[in-house]
Amino acid sequence: MRKVYCLFLILAGVTMSLSAQEPLILTEDLAVSLALGQNLSLKSNLLDLESSQESNENSWNVFLPDFSVSGGTTRSEELFTVDSSKDGDSWTVWGSVDASLTLNYAAIQAMDADQLSYDSQSLSYETAKNQLISSVRKQFYYLLANKENLELVKKNLDLAEKRYIQTKTNFENGLASELSVLESRNSYESIRPSYTNTKTSYETQLMSFKNLLGLDLNQEIDVTGSLDTPVLDLDASSLINKFMAKRLDVQSAVKNLDIQENLKEATNFSKRSPSISLSGDWSNYAYDASDLDWNDAVSLTLSLSLPLNGFIPGSEDTLEIKDTVREVEQARLQLQEIMDSAEQDIHTLVMQLEGYLENIEITAFSVELAQKTYEMTESAYEFGTKELLDLEDAQNKLLSANEDLLQSRYSYLSGLIDLEYALNSTLDEIQGES
């Protein structure tokens, strides 16, 4: 209840912000909460889960008899009669209540099938929810990285503009040539399209993110957070041993195997086990509608039947039973295939994360080196020992190094999110294992 109440307060606060059309500052947790409460695809999955839950909670209805009520009237007329004293027309009025129930062991299997179906649907919903959370978190950090990149490009543009203004001032004071002014202006103008494209791309990503969260596209939003990367020492074999069974795809495959085994048993019992049928009928009728003289009758029937087609080789029922046996084996093979694929997936993610960490170290060193190179080139340019092209080249290399570092940090964070999803666990749990 506390979580529901907190989510309600969050959504209420967001709604007030939307109504006022104020910029909405999104943190990672707030973005996830909004998506869980408003994403249309997840809502559709929740409806499927509710339907399956209702079927499971009422699975006892296999023991509920089939009831029917019927009634009517019949008019009979004698077309040929010798005795004219008899009335040839008469109306018969009748009504009846019927109940019937057929039971065999397959009914118990049907109740188990409802439970298994609900468990499977629960896993499907959990998978959809975790996929949404992972997608939101990865897009959130992608936006953070691109926001920082936009700031880097803007800073690069501002430096070029400042250099152009300074060179223009120097030219007016006789300290620079007209060619230097043209070169600095060309440098400034050449960066402007890059900034415009980067800004447009960032705004497009924001719009896509609003759609994912179920927000109005006209709502102004901004993201705040950090790209700090927690460094984990991971061992793939240990992670596989501890978390393999927690993976949602493995759990779904196990549940599918249970469903197929239940279906095999249900088919076998329905085709080869005896059934008990119990039916009852109460009827009330009158032969003359003009003079209602009611009569009633009650009948009870109990029968036992045993289907034989399931014991006949080559019969349709026998082939259906054999098909369910093969489907169980297929489900077992599918489970093994998924586990093999999951093991490879975890090994791959761990190797990728190790590579991303190495890239972070390399690109961080490149940024440091590019920063020192730019500062030294700028100083030399001011003293006239370096050309403008040298300074521009150093500035572009610094921007490129910073962008590479941002990409490396985002890739590592994105890989950690993928690992959390793959293991169906949190970083705290994974760190505990590492």
Secondary structure, 3 states (H helix, E strand, C coil): CHHHHHHHHHHHHHHHHHHHCCCEEECHHHHHHHHHHHCHHHHHHHHHHHHHHHHHHCHHHHHCCEEEEEEEEEEEECCCCCCCCCCCEEEEEEEEEEEEEEECCHHHHHHHHHHHHHHHHHHHHHHHHHHHHHHHHHHHHHHHHHHHHHHHHHHHHHHHHHHHHHHHHHHHCCCCCHHHHHHHHHHHHHHHHHHHHHHHHHHHHHHHHHHHHCCCCCCCEEECCCCCCCCCCCCHHHHHHHHHHHCHHHHHHHHHHHHHHHHHHHHHHHHHCCEEEEEEEEEEEECCCCCCCCEEEEEEEEEEECCCHHHCCCCHHHHHHHHHHHHHHHHHHHHHHHHHHHHHHHHHHHHHHHHHHHHHHHHHHHHHHHHHHHHHHHHHHHCCCCCHHHHHHHHHHHHHHHHHHHHHHHHHHHHHHHHHHHHCCCHHHHHHHC
